[in-house]
Amino acid sequence: MGRVGAQSWPTPALLAAAQPDELQPVGQTPTLWAELRWAAQAEEVVHLDDLLLRRVRLGLTFPQCGIPCLPAIRAIVQPELGWSDARWEAEAARYARLWSQYYAPPE
């Protein structure tokens, strides 16, 4: 299935999964909040970096790899993924380490 946002029209499955306020873009990116929910439901996400860097690519288009948005992202995807609070915290820490090692601008 193709990406939504600026690239193509939203699909019926994505629209069906979306909450009313999730059809807005995340910041200035072409990614819709609903894409996070849909990807968590339908794309067999294994890790947070899998979701943010490969599925919706928000981590590649948002400042600081989307880390400032993690609380809002958590509210949408943690229930969909069935992750405990401990799992979420571990995933967020792992994601922050990956960002600082491989994606952060050089100091």
N, C-alpha and C positions, 0 to 999 in steps of 0.2 A: 504494500500500500504506500502511496506517495505521501510526502510531507504536506502538512497544511500550512496555514499562515499565508505568507506572501507567495509561496511557490505554487499552490494549487487550492482547489475548493475543499472545504472540510467534508469528510465522508460521513455517511449516515451512522456508522458505528461510533465514530468519535463524537458526533453530536448527541447521540443517545446516551453516551457515558458522561457527558459534560454537565456540570452544575451551571446554572445561569450566569454566574459571575466569572466563569472560567473561559469564556469565549473572547477574552481580551488578551492582547499580547503581553508577554513578560517583559516589562521595561520597554526598551526600544528595539527589541529583537523581533524576528518574524515568528517566534514560537508562541503558541497560545497556551495558557494555563491548562486547558483541556487536553492538550497533547501529552502532558505529564500523566494525567489520570489514565488516558487511553493506553499509553505505552506500558504503564504499570499493570494494567489489566490484561493486555493482549500480547505483549512482546517478550514474555519470559525473561524479565529483568533479573539478573543475578546479583549485581552490586550497584551501588549508587553511581559509581563512575560509568557503569554500563548504561544506565539510564541517561545520565546527563551528557556524556561525551559521545556515545554511539547511537542511542535511540532517538533522542530529541535534539541532540547537539547543542543544547543550551550552554553547556560548559565551554563550548568553543566560541560562542557569540556574545556572552554576557561578561561584563567586567568581573575580574577576580574569579573566573570560572563558575560564576553563579553562587559562590559561597555566601554572599550577603542575603540571598533569597532562600537559603536552606530552611528557615522556619516555615515559610509559606509553602515550599516544596514538600516539606515533611507533612504538613496538614493534609495535603492532597494524596501523596503516594504511600505514606506509611500504612494506613489502613488497607489500601489496595494490595500492597505487597505482603501484608500480614506480619510485618516485622515488629518485634517487641521494642520497647524503649532502648534496651541494652543493644539490640542489633542495630537500631537506627544510629545510636551514638557511635558504635564501632564503624559503621559505614561512613558516617560523616567525617570521622577522624581519618579514616583511610583515604577518603576523597580529598581532604585538605592536604594530606601528605603527598598524594599523587600530584596535586596542583602545584604545590611548592617545589617538588622535585623536577617536574617535566613541563609545566605550563606557565609558571610565574615568570615575569620578566627578570632578567639578570639584575643582581644588586649592584 
